[in-house]
Amino acid sequence: MPKVMRCNDVVGNCDFVARGESEQDIMQQASEHARTAHQVSDVTPELADKVRSAIRDEAA
């Protein structure tokens, strides 16, 4: 089942949405987005946990 993560659910005030077939897909997109849009050079374990908790199954 496809997955979705909305950055707004993690940091607020951001319209970025990552979609993928797996948690790994979402984490890769979120990591790149964090670097380019939020100037986050190092994704901490705590931030990674917040992102994972925001990943949902995408409704059909």
mmCIF file of the N, C-alpha and C atoms, coordinates in Angstrom:
data_MODEL
# 
_entry.id   MODEL 
# 
loop_
_atom_site.group_PDB 
_atom_site.id 
_atom_site.type_symbol 
_atom_site.label_atom_id 
_atom_site.label_alt_id 
_atom_site.label_comp_id 
_atom_site.label_asym_id 
_atom_site.label_entity_id 
_atom_site.label_seq_id 
_atom_site.pdbx_PDB_ins_code 
_atom_site.Cartn_x 
_atom_site.Cartn_y 
_atom_site.Cartn_z 
_atom_site.occupancy 
_atom_site.B_iso_or_equiv 
_atom_site.pdbx_formal_charge 
_atom_site.auth_seq_id 
_atom_site.auth_comp_id 
_atom_site.auth_asym_id 
_atom_site.auth_atom_id 
_atom_site.pdbx_PDB_model_num 
ATOM 1   N N  . MET A 1 1  ? 0.855  -1.180 0.000  1.00 0.00 ? 1  MET A N  1 
ATOM 2   C CA . MET A 1 1  ? 0.000  0.000  0.000  1.00 0.00 ? 1  MET A CA 1 
ATOM 3   C C  . MET A 1 1  ? 0.901  1.244  0.000  1.00 0.00 ? 1  MET A C  1 
ATOM 4   N N  . PRO A 1 2  ? 0.603  2.213  -0.832 1.00 0.00 ? 2  PRO A N  1 
ATOM 5   C CA . PRO A 1 2  ? 1.405  3.440  -0.887 1.00 0.00 ? 2  PRO A CA 1 
ATOM 6   C C  . PRO A 1 2  ? 1.404  4.167  0.448  1.00 0.00 ? 2  PRO A C  1 
ATOM 7   N N  . LYS A 1 3  ? 2.506  4.860  0.706  1.00 0.00 ? 3  LYS A N  1 
ATOM 8   C CA . LYS A 1 3  ? 2.684  5.609  1.949  1.00 0.00 ? 3  LYS A CA 1 
ATOM 9   C C  . LYS A 1 3  ? 2.754  7.103  1.636  1.00 0.00 ? 3  LYS A C  1 
ATOM 10  N N  . VAL A 1 4  ? 2.435  7.920  2.634  1.00 0.00 ? 4  VAL A N  1 
ATOM 11  C CA . VAL A 1 4  ? 2.498  9.373  2.496  1.00 0.00 ? 4  VAL A CA 1 
ATOM 12  C C  . VAL A 1 4  ? 2.972  9.974  3.818  1.00 0.00 ? 4  VAL A C  1 
ATOM 13  N N  . MET A 1 5  ? 3.736  11.067 3.705  1.00 0.00 ? 5  MET A N  1 
ATOM 14  C CA . MET A 1 5  ? 4.175  11.811 4.875  1.00 0.00 ? 5  MET A CA 1 
ATOM 15  C C  . MET A 1 5  ? 4.094  13.293 4.528  1.00 0.00 ? 5  MET A C  1 
ATOM 16  N N  . ARG A 1 6  ? 3.413  14.036 5.391  1.00 0.00 ? 6  ARG A N  1 
ATOM 17  C CA . ARG A 1 6  ? 3.285  15.480 5.195  1.00 0.00 ? 6  ARG A CA 1 
ATOM 18  C C  . ARG A 1 6  ? 4.241  16.184 6.153  1.00 0.00 ? 6  ARG A C  1 
ATOM 19  N N  . CYS A 1 7  ? 5.134  16.989 5.595  1.00 0.00 ? 7  CYS A N  1 
ATOM 20  C CA . CYS A 1 7  ? 6.113  17.697 6.412  1.00 0.00 ? 7  CYS A CA 1 
ATOM 21  C C  . CYS A 1 7  ? 5.422  18.555 7.463  1.00 0.00 ? 7  CYS A C  1 
ATOM 22  N N  . ASN A 1 8  ? 4.291  19.103 7.124  1.00 0.00 ? 8  ASN A N  1 
ATOM 23  C CA . ASN A 1 8  ? 3.531  19.925 8.063  1.00 0.00 ? 8  ASN A CA 1 
ATOM 24  C C  . ASN A 1 8  ? 3.237  19.170 9.366  1.00 0.00 ? 8  ASN A C  1 
ATOM 25  N N  . ASP A 1 9  ? 3.094  17.846 9.289  1.00 0.00 ? 9  ASP A N  1 
ATOM 26  C CA . ASP A 1 9  ? 2.836  17.039 10.481 1.00 0.00 ? 9  ASP A CA 1 
ATOM 27  C C  . ASP A 1 9  ? 4.081  16.904 11.356 1.00 0.00 ? 9  ASP A C  1 
ATOM 28  N N  . VAL A 1 10 ? 5.248  17.195 10.789 1.00 0.00 ? 10 VAL A N  1 
ATOM 29  C CA . VAL A 1 10 ? 6.502  17.049 11.525 1.00 0.00 ? 10 VAL A CA 1 
ATOM 30  C C  . VAL A 1 10 ? 6.999  18.397 12.042 1.00 0.00 ? 10 VAL A C  1 
ATOM 31  N N  . VAL A 1 11 ? 7.075  19.391 11.163 1.00 0.00 ? 11 VAL A N  1 
ATOM 32  C CA . VAL A 1 11 ? 7.642  20.682 11.565 1.00 0.00 ? 11 VAL A CA 1 
ATOM 33  C C  . VAL A 1 11 ? 6.645  21.828 11.519 1.00 0.00 ? 11 VAL A C  1 
ATOM 34  N N  . GLY A 1 12 ? 5.499  21.623 10.900 1.00 0.00 ? 12 GLY A N  1 
ATOM 35  C CA . GLY A 1 12 ? 4.515  22.693 10.784 1.00 0.00 ? 12 GLY A CA 1 
ATOM 36  C C  . GLY A 1 12 ? 4.876  23.691 9.700  1.00 0.00 ? 12 GLY A C  1 
ATOM 37  N N  . ASN A 1 13 ? 3.871  24.319 9.134  1.00 0.00 ? 13 ASN A N  1 
ATOM 38  C CA . ASN A 1 13 ? 4.020  25.392 8.157  1.00 0.00 ? 13 ASN A CA 1 
ATOM 39  C C  . ASN A 1 13 ? 4.877  25.013 6.948  1.00 0.00 ? 13 ASN A C  1 
ATOM 40  N N  . CYS A 1 14 ? 4.678  23.802 6.426  1.00 0.00 ? 14 CYS A N  1 
ATOM 41  C CA . CYS A 1 14 ? 5.396  23.358 5.230  1.00 0.00 ? 14 CYS A CA 1 
ATOM 42  C C  . CYS A 1 14 ? 4.454  22.477 4.408  1.00 0.00 ? 14 CYS A C  1 
ATOM 43  N N  . ASP A 1 15 ? 4.355  22.763 3.114  1.00 0.00 ? 15 ASP A N  1 
ATOM 44  C CA . ASP A 1 15 ? 3.413  22.052 2.250  1.00 0.00 ? 15 ASP A CA 1 
ATOM 45  C C  . ASP A 1 15 ? 3.986  20.808 1.583  1.00 0.00 ? 15 ASP A C  1 
ATOM 46  N N  . PHE A 1 16 ? 5.257  20.461 1.856  1.00 0.00 ? 16 PHE A N  1 
ATOM 47  C CA . PHE A 1 16 ? 5.881  19.313 1.212  1.00 0.00 ? 16 PHE A CA 1 
ATOM 48  C C  . PHE A 1 16 ? 5.163  18.024 1.597  1.00 0.00 ? 16 PHE A C  1 
ATOM 49  N N  . VAL A 1 17 ? 4.946  17.172 0.588  1.00 0.00 ? 17 VAL A N  1 
ATOM 50  C CA . VAL A 1 17 ? 4.353  15.859 0.807  1.00 0.00 ? 17 VAL A CA 1 
ATOM 51  C C  . VAL A 1 17 ? 5.229  14.829 0.111  1.00 0.00 ? 17 VAL A C  1 
ATOM 52  N N  . ALA A 1 18 ? 5.641  13.807 0.846  1.00 0.00 ? 18 ALA A N  1 
ATOM 53  C CA . ALA A 1 18 ? 6.421  12.700 0.274  1.00 0.00 ? 18 ALA A CA 1 
ATOM 54  C C  . ALA A 1 18 ? 5.495  11.515 0.087  1.00 0.00 ? 18 ALA A C  1 
ATOM 55  N N  . ARG A 1 19 ? 5.612  10.872 -1.080 1.00 0.00 ? 19 ARG A N  1 
ATOM 56  C CA . ARG A 1 19 ? 4.821  9.679  -1.363 1.00 0.00 ? 19 ARG A CA 1 
ATOM 57  C C  . ARG A 1 19 ? 5.757  8.592  -1.867 1.00 0.00 ? 19 ARG A C  1 
ATOM 58  N N  . GLY A 1 20 ? 5.474  7.352  -1.463 1.00 0.00 ? 20 GLY A N  1 
ATOM 59  C CA . GLY A 1 20 ? 6.299  6.247  -1.915 1.00 0.00 ? 20 GLY A CA 1 
ATOM 60  C C  . GLY A 1 20 ? 5.661  4.916  -1.583 1.00 0.00 ? 20 GLY A C  1 
ATOM 61  N N  . GLU A 1 21 ? 6.328  3.869  -2.016 1.00 0.00 ? 21 GLU A N  1 
ATOM 62  C CA . GLU A 1 21 ? 5.814  2.518  -1.788 1.00 0.00 ? 21 GLU A CA 1 
ATOM 63  C C  . GLU A 1 21 ? 6.287  1.924  -0.469 1.00 0.00 ? 21 GLU A C  1 
ATOM 64  N N  . SER A 1 22 ? 7.291  2.570  0.160  1.00 0.00 ? 22 SER A N  1 
ATOM 65  C CA . SER A 1 22 ? 7.815  2.018  1.409  1.00 0.00 ? 22 SER A CA 1 
ATOM 66  C C  . SER A 1 22 ? 8.258  3.146  2.344  1.00 0.00 ? 22 SER A C  1 
ATOM 67  N N  . GLU A 1 23 ? 8.476  2.784  3.592  1.00 0.00 ? 23 GLU A N  1 
ATOM 68  C CA . GLU A 1 23 ? 8.991  3.741  4.560  1.00 0.00 ? 23 GLU A CA 1 
ATOM 69  C C  . GLU A 1 23 ? 10.349 4.262  4.098  1.00 0.00 ? 23 GLU A C  1 
ATOM 70  N N  . GLN A 1 24 ? 11.158 3.385  3.527  1.00 0.00 ? 24 GLN A N  1 
ATOM 71  C CA . GLN A 1 24 ? 12.482 3.781  3.028  1.00 0.00 ? 24 GLN A CA 1 
ATOM 72  C C  . GLN A 1 24 ? 12.361 4.876  1.967  1.00 0.00 ? 24 GLN A C  1 
ATOM 73  N N  . ASP A 1 25 ? 11.413 4.715  1.027  1.00 0.00 ? 25 ASP A N  1 
ATOM 74  C CA . ASP A 1 25 ? 11.185 5.741  -0.002 1.00 0.00 ? 25 ASP A CA 1 
ATOM 75  C C  . ASP A 1 25 ? 10.886 7.084  0.645  1.00 0.00 ? 25 ASP A C  1 
ATOM 76  N N  . ILE A 1 26 ? 10.006 7.078  1.620  1.00 0.00 ? 26 ILE A N  1 
ATOM 77  C CA . ILE A 1 26 ? 9.594  8.307  2.294  1.00 0.00 ? 26 ILE A CA 1 
ATOM 78  C C  . ILE A 1 26 ? 10.773 8.923  3.051  1.00 0.00 ? 26 ILE A C  1 
ATOM 79  N N  . MET A 1 27 ? 11.538 8.096  3.757  1.00 0.00 ? 27 MET A N  1 
ATOM 80  C CA . MET A 1 27 ? 12.665 8.598  4.529  1.00 0.00 ? 27 MET A CA 1 
ATOM 81  C C  . MET A 1 27 ? 13.712 9.245  3.628  1.00 0.00 ? 27 MET A C  1 
ATOM 82  N N  . GLN A 1 28 ? 13.955 8.674  2.456  1.00 0.00 ? 28 GLN A N  1 
ATOM 83  C CA . GLN A 1 28 ? 14.923 9.259  1.523  1.00 0.00 ? 28 GLN A CA 1 
ATOM 84  C C  . GLN A 1 28 ? 14.429 10.627 1.035  1.00 0.00 ? 28 GLN A C  1 
ATOM 85  N N  . GLN A 1 29 ? 13.164 10.696 0.654  1.00 0.00 ? 29 GLN A N  1 
ATOM 86  C CA . GLN A 1 29 ? 12.599 11.971 0.197  1.00 0.00 ? 29 GLN A CA 1 
ATOM 87  C C  . GLN A 1 29 ? 12.607 13.008 1.315  1.00 0.00 ? 29 GLN A C  1 
ATOM 88  N N  . ALA A 1 30 ? 12.245 12.588 2.519  1.00 0.00 ? 30 ALA A N  1 
ATOM 89  C CA . ALA A 1 30 ? 12.188 13.510 3.652  1.00 0.00 ? 30 ALA A CA 1 
ATOM 90  C C  . ALA A 1 30 ? 13.584 14.022 4.006  1.00 0.00 ? 30 ALA A C  1 
ATOM 91  N N  . SER A 1 31 ? 14.577 13.165 3.931  1.00 0.00 ? 31 SER A N  1 
ATOM 92  C CA . SER A 1 31 ? 15.946 13.568 4.231  1.00 0.00 ? 31 SER A CA 1 
ATOM 93  C C  . SER A 1 31 ? 16.432 14.621 3.237  1.00 0.00 ? 31 SER A C  1 
ATOM 94  N N  . GLU A 1 32 ? 16.184 14.387 1.958  1.00 0.00 ? 32 GLU A N  1 
ATOM 95  C CA . GLU A 1 32 ? 16.574 15.350 0.931  1.00 0.00 ? 32 GLU A CA 1 
ATOM 96  C C  . GLU A 1 32 ? 15.814 16.666 1.119  1.00 0.00 ? 32 GLU A C  1 
ATOM 97  N N  . HIS A 1 33 ? 14.536 16.580 1.398  1.00 0.00 ? 33 HIS A N  1 
ATOM 98  C CA . HIS A 1 33 ? 13.721 17.778 1.624  1.00 0.00 ? 33 HIS A CA 1 
ATOM 99  C C  . HIS A 1 33 ? 14.237 18.558 2.837  1.00 0.00 ? 33 HIS A C  1 
ATOM 100 N N  . ALA A 1 34 ? 14.569 17.859 3.914  1.00 0.00 ? 34 ALA A N  1 
ATOM 101 C CA . ALA A 1 34 ? 15.076 18.529 5.113  1.00 0.00 ? 34 ALA A CA 1 
ATOM 102 C C  . ALA A 1 34 ? 16.351 19.303 4.803  1.00 0.00 ? 34 ALA A C  1 
ATOM 103 N N  . ARG A 1 35 ? 17.230 18.714 3.983  1.00 0.00 ? 35 ARG A N  1 
ATOM 104 C CA . ARG A 1 35 ? 18.478 19.390 3.616  1.00 0.00 ? 35 ARG A CA 1 
ATOM 105 C C  . ARG A 1 35 ? 18.217 20.633 2.766  1.00 0.00 ? 35 ARG A C  1 
ATOM 106 N N  . THR A 1 36 ? 17.380 20.498 1.759  1.00 0.00 ? 36 THR A N  1 
ATOM 107 C CA . THR A 1 36 ? 17.212 21.588 0.803  1.00 0.00 ? 36 THR A CA 1 
ATOM 108 C C  . THR A 1 36 ? 16.245 22.671 1.277  1.00 0.00 ? 36 THR A C  1 
ATOM 109 N N  . ALA A 1 37 ? 15.187 22.303 1.956  1.00 0.00 ? 37 ALA A N  1 
ATOM 110 C CA . ALA A 1 37 ? 14.168 23.283 2.334  1.00 0.00 ? 37 ALA A CA 1 
ATOM 111 C C  . ALA A 1 37 ? 14.326 23.820 3.754  1.00 0.00 ? 37 ALA A C  1 
ATOM 112 N N  . HIS A 1 38 ? 14.900 23.004 4.631  1.00 0.00 ? 38 HIS A N  1 
ATOM 113 C CA . HIS A 1 38 ? 14.971 23.392 6.041  1.00 0.00 ? 38 HIS A CA 1 
ATOM 114 C C  . HIS A 1 38 ? 16.408 23.508 6.552  1.00 0.00 ? 38 HIS A C  1 
ATOM 115 N N  . GLN A 1 39 ? 17.380 23.376 5.651  1.00 0.00 ? 39 GLN A N  1 
ATOM 116 C CA . GLN A 1 39 ? 18.798 23.484 6.009  1.00 0.00 ? 39 GLN A CA 1 
ATOM 117 C C  . GLN A 1 39 ? 19.197 22.566 7.164  1.00 0.00 ? 39 GLN A C  1 
ATOM 118 N N  . VAL A 1 40 ? 18.628 21.354 7.176  1.00 0.00 ? 40 VAL A N  1 
ATOM 119 C CA . VAL A 1 40 ? 18.975 20.353 8.180  1.00 0.00 ? 40 VAL A CA 1 
ATOM 120 C C  . VAL A 1 40 ? 20.056 19.469 7.568  1.00 0.00 ? 40 VAL A C  1 
ATOM 121 N N  . SER A 1 41 ? 21.281 19.613 8.056  1.00 0.00 ? 41 SER A N  1 
ATOM 122 C CA . SER A 1 41 ? 22.390 18.861 7.475  1.00 0.00 ? 41 SER A CA 1 
ATOM 123 C C  . SER A 1 41 ? 22.523 17.466 8.075  1.00 0.00 ? 41 SER A C  1 
ATOM 124 N N  . ASP A 1 42 ? 22.020 17.279 9.287  1.00 0.00 ? 42 ASP A N  1 
ATOM 125 C CA . ASP A 1 42 ? 22.137 15.986 9.957  1.00 0.00 ? 42 ASP A CA 1 
ATOM 126 C C  . ASP A 1 42 ? 20.779 15.591 10.530 1.00 0.00 ? 42 ASP A C  1 
ATOM 127 N N  . VAL A 1 43 ? 20.214 14.515 9.997  1.00 0.00 ? 43 VAL A N  1 
ATOM 128 C CA . VAL A 1 43 ? 18.935 14.021 10.507 1.00 0.00 ? 43 VAL A CA 1 
ATOM 129 C C  . VAL A 1 43 ? 19.222 13.199 11.760 1.00 0.00 ? 43 VAL A C  1 
ATOM 130 N N  . THR A 1 44 ? 18.837 13.736 12.894 1.00 0.00 ? 44 THR A N  1 
ATOM 131 C CA . THR A 1 44 ? 19.072 13.057 14.175 1.00 0.00 ? 44 THR A CA 1 
ATOM 132 C C  . THR A 1 44 ? 18.122 11.864 14.326 1.00 0.00 ? 44 THR A C  1 
ATOM 133 N N  . PRO A 1 45 ? 18.454 10.931 15.194 1.00 0.00 ? 45 PRO A N  1 
ATOM 134 C CA . PRO A 1 45 ? 17.532 9.814  15.448 1.00 0.00 ? 45 PRO A CA 1 
ATOM 135 C C  . PRO A 1 45 ? 16.156 10.298 15.908 1.00 0.00 ? 45 PRO A C  1 
ATOM 136 N N  . GLU A 1 46 ? 16.131 11.380 16.680 1.00 0.00 ? 46 GLU A N  1 
ATOM 137 C CA . GLU A 1 46 ? 14.854 11.915 17.163 1.00 0.00 ? 46 GLU A CA 1 
ATOM 138 C C  . GLU A 1 46 ? 14.015 12.455 16.011 1.00 0.00 ? 46 GLU A C  1 
ATOM 139 N N  . LEU A 1 47 ? 14.654 13.168 15.086 1.00 0.00 ? 47 LEU A N  1 
ATOM 140 C CA . LEU A 1 47 ? 13.927 13.684 13.922 1.00 0.00 ? 47 LEU A CA 1 
ATOM 141 C C  . LEU A 1 47 ? 13.451 12.535 13.040 1.00 0.00 ? 47 LEU A C  1 
ATOM 142 N N  . ALA A 1 48 ? 14.298 11.542 12.844 1.00 0.00 ? 48 ALA A N  1 
ATOM 143 C CA . ALA A 1 48 ? 13.904 10.379 12.044 1.00 0.00 ? 48 ALA A CA 1 
ATOM 144 C C  . ALA A 1 48 ? 12.696 9.687  12.659 1.00 0.00 ? 48 ALA A C  1 
ATOM 145 N N  . ASP A 1 49 ? 12.661 9.594  13.981 1.00 0.00 ? 49 ASP A N  1 
ATOM 146 C CA . ASP A 1 49 ? 11.510 8.985  14.667 1.00 0.00 ? 49 ASP A CA 1 
ATOM 147 C C  . ASP A 1 49 ? 10.245 9.804  14.445 1.00 0.00 ? 49 ASP A C  1 
ATOM 148 N N  . LYS A 1 50 ? 10.367 11.140 14.476 1.00 0.00 ? 50 LYS A N  1 
ATOM 149 C CA . LYS A 1 50 ? 9.205  12.001 14.227 1.00 0.00 ? 50 LYS A CA 1 
ATOM 150 C C  . LYS A 1 50 ? 8.682  11.808 12.813 1.00 0.00 ? 50 LYS A C  1 
ATOM 151 N N  . VAL A 1 51 ? 9.612  11.702 11.848 1.00 0.00 ? 51 VAL A N  1 
ATOM 152 C CA . VAL A 1 51 ? 9.194  11.487 10.470 1.00 0.00 ? 51 VAL A CA 1 
ATOM 153 C C  . VAL A 1 51 ? 8.506  10.138 10.327 1.00 0.00 ? 51 VAL A C  1 
ATOM 154 N N  . ARG A 1 52 ? 9.107  9.088  10.898 1.00 0.00 ? 52 ARG A N  1 
ATOM 155 C CA . ARG A 1 52 ? 8.491  7.748  10.818 1.00 0.00 ? 52 ARG A CA 1 
ATOM 156 C C  . ARG A 1 52 ? 7.088  7.744  11.426 1.00 0.00 ? 52 ARG A C  1 
ATOM 157 N N  . SER A 1 53 ? 6.913  8.459  12.526 1.00 0.00 ? 53 SER A N  1 
ATOM 158 C CA . SER A 1 53 ? 5.590  8.470  13.171 1.00 0.00 ? 53 SER A CA 1 
ATOM 159 C C  . SER A 1 53 ? 4.556  9.233  12.339 1.00 0.00 ? 53 SER A C  1 
ATOM 160 N N  . ALA A 1 54 ? 5.015  10.077 11.408 1.00 0.00 ? 54 ALA A N  1 
ATOM 161 C CA . ALA A 1 54 ? 4.103  10.848 10.553 1.00 0.00 ? 54 ALA A CA 1 
ATOM 162 C C  . ALA A 1 54 ? 3.752  10.108 9.263  1.00 0.00 ? 54 ALA A C  1 
ATOM 163 N N  . ILE A 1 55 ? 4.403  8.982  8.985  1.00 0.00 ? 55 ILE A N  1 
ATOM 164 C CA . ILE A 1 55 ? 4.121  8.225  7.762  1.00 0.00 ? 55 ILE A CA 1 
ATOM 165 C C  . ILE A 1 55 ? 2.802  7.483  7.935  1.00 0.00 ? 55 ILE A C  1 
ATOM 166 N N  . ARG A 1 56 ? 1.953  7.624  6.940  1.00 0.00 ? 56 ARG A N  1 
ATOM 167 C CA . ARG A 1 56 ? 0.630  6.990  6.954  1.00 0.00 ? 56 ARG A CA 1 
ATOM 168 C C  . ARG A 1 56 ? 0.428  6.185  5.662  1.00 0.00 ? 56 ARG A C  1 
ATOM 169 N N  . ASP A 1 57 ? -0.472 5.227  5.714  1.00 0.00 ? 57 ASP A N  1 
ATOM 170 C CA . ASP A 1 57 ? -0.915 4.564  4.493  1.00 0.00 ? 57 ASP A CA 1 
ATOM 171 C C  . ASP A 1 57 ? -1.756 5.558  3.729  1.00 0.00 ? 57 ASP A C  1 
ATOM 172 N N  . GLU A 1 58 ? -1.504 5.672  2.427  1.00 0.00 ? 58 GLU A N  1 
ATOM 173 C CA . GLU A 1 58 ? -2.258 6.616  1.618  1.00 0.00 ? 58 GLU A CA 1 
ATOM 174 C C  . GLU A 1 58 ? -3.593 6.010  1.218  1.00 0.00 ? 58 GLU A C  1 
ATOM 175 N N  . ALA A 1 59 ? -4.654 6.757  1.442  1.00 0.00 ? 59 ALA A N  1 
ATOM 176 C CA . ALA A 1 59 ? -5.989 6.297  1.075  1.00 0.00 ? 59 ALA A CA 1 
ATOM 177 C C  . ALA A 1 59 ? -6.088 6.177  -0.432 1.00 0.00 ? 59 ALA A C  1 
ATOM 178 N N  . ALA A 1 60 ? -6.802 5.153  -0.875 1.00 0.00 ? 60 ALA A N  1 
ATOM 179 C CA . ALA A 1 60 ? -6.941 4.923  -2.312 1.00 0.00 ? 60 ALA A CA 1 
ATOM 180 C C  . ALA A 1 60 ? -7.849 5.951  -2.958 1.00 0.00 ? 60 ALA A C  1 
# 
